[in-house]
Amino acid sequence: MDKILIVYHSEEGIIYKMAEAIKKGIESSNSFEVIMKIAEQANQEDLKAASGIAIGTPDYFDYMAGSVKDFFDRTFYAVQSKIRGSLTANMPCVFFVSGGTGGGPALESLKKIGSYFRFNIIDYVVSGPRIKEDILKKCELLGRRLAEMVKKEKK
Ligand SMILES: Cc1cc2nc3c(=O)[nH]c(=O)nc-3n(C[C@H](O)[C@H](O)[C@H](O)COP(=O)(O)O)c2cc1C
């Protein structure tokens, strides 16, 4: 079964709940194995094995969490091939972010790094510091859309 990777960091649980909702959305397609890992534990093999990716972070000091940045730092060279170019080029990707004031700067930092990995960024969900039911619904839908996009890419 093809894999979709969810990589995230969460201290207070908001991003974790969003990750769980995205996982539920992906799994509703019955087409993918979801590999869900905190950023410290995710590695280049997880990224190489994935057909799609969801990346989540709280906004810390107007940037993504350090562990999420570290995941990108540790894996970047591993997904560059001299012959085939970027192995993550066009990989369907979604982001999910939370912050005391909405998480906009962290989202921008993800978009910037995502462009170096040449991900196909489909969409994102942002949350304030308290989780709301409508945000979880949006995350579930985001997961479903990610799965649909990966399916389309595979055809
Ligand atoms: C060290 C630290 C720095 C933070 N910096 C920001 C910030 O710059 N902007 C912001 O909107 N929220 C900031 N926050 C708030 C978190 O982004 C927010 O509480 C988020 O919802 C936490 O996600 P979590 O529940 O998944 O841990 C900061 C929190 C911490 C602990």
The ligand as a Tripos MOL2 file, in Angstrom:
@<TRIPOS>MOLECULE
LIG
   31    33     1     0     0
SMALL
NO_CHARGES

@<TRIPOS>ATOM
      1 C1          8.3410   29.0700   22.6250 C.3       1 LIG1
      2 C2          7.0170   29.5080   22.0420 C.ar      1 LIG1
      3 C3          6.9760   30.5190   21.1150 C.ar      1 LIG1
      4 C4          5.7780   30.9190   20.5450 C.ar      1 LIG1
      5 N1          5.7750   31.9180   19.6180 N.ar      1 LIG1
      6 C5          4.6290   32.2600   19.0160 C.ar      1 LIG1
      7 C6          4.6090   33.2570   17.9920 C.ar      1 LIG1
      8 O1          5.6250   33.8400   17.6230 O.2       1 LIG1
      9 N2          3.4080   33.5580   17.4070 N.ar      1 LIG1
     10 C7          2.2560   32.9280   17.7640 C.ar      1 LIG1
     11 O2          1.2120   33.2270   17.1850 O.2       1 LIG1
     12 N3          2.2240   31.9820   18.7400 N.ar      1 LIG1
     13 C8          3.3760   31.6420   19.3810 C.ar      1 LIG1
     14 N4          3.3770   30.6640   20.3450 N.ar      1 LIG1
     15 C9          2.0960   30.0000   20.6800 C.3       1 LIG1
     16 C10         1.9550   28.6300   19.9940 C.3       1 LIG1
     17 O3          2.2040   28.7080   18.6050 O.3       1 LIG1
     18 C11         0.5160   28.1310   20.1960 C.3       1 LIG1
     19 O4          0.2480   27.9920   21.5660 O.3       1 LIG1
     20 C12         0.2420   26.8320   19.4610 C.3       1 LIG1
     21 O5         -1.1580   26.6770   19.3610 O.3       1 LIG1
     22 C13         0.8250   25.6170   20.1700 C.3       1 LIG1
     23 O6          0.5680   24.4370   19.4250 O.3       1 LIG1
     24 P1          0.5080   23.0240   20.1630 P.3       1 LIG1
     25 O7         -0.7250   23.0340   21.0380 O.co2     1 LIG1
     26 O8          0.3820   21.9900   19.0990 O.co2     1 LIG1
     27 O9          1.7590   22.8690   20.9480 O.co2     1 LIG1
     28 C14         4.5770   30.2800   20.9560 C.ar      1 LIG1
     29 C15         4.6240   29.2560   21.9090 C.ar      1 LIG1
     30 C16         5.8270   28.8610   22.4430 C.ar      1 LIG1
     31 C17         5.8620   27.7480   23.4750 C.3       1 LIG1
@<TRIPOS>BOND
     1     1     2 1
     2     2     3 ar
     3     2    30 ar
     4     3     4 ar
     5     4     5 ar
     6     4    28 ar
     7     5     6 ar
     8     6     7 ar
     9     6    13 1
    10     7     8 2
    11     7     9 ar
    12     9    10 ar
    13    10    11 2
    14    10    12 ar
    15    12    13 ar
    16    13    14 ar
    17    14    15 1
    18    14    28 ar
    19    15    16 1
    20    16    17 1
    21    16    18 1
    22    18    19 1
    23    18    20 1
    24    20    21 1
    25    20    22 1
    26    22    23 1
    27    23    24 1
    28    24    25 2
    29    24    26 1
    30    24    27 1
    31    28    29 ar
    32    29    30 ar
    33    30    31 1
@<TRIPOS>SUBSTRUCTURE
     1 LIG1         1 GROUP 0 **** ****
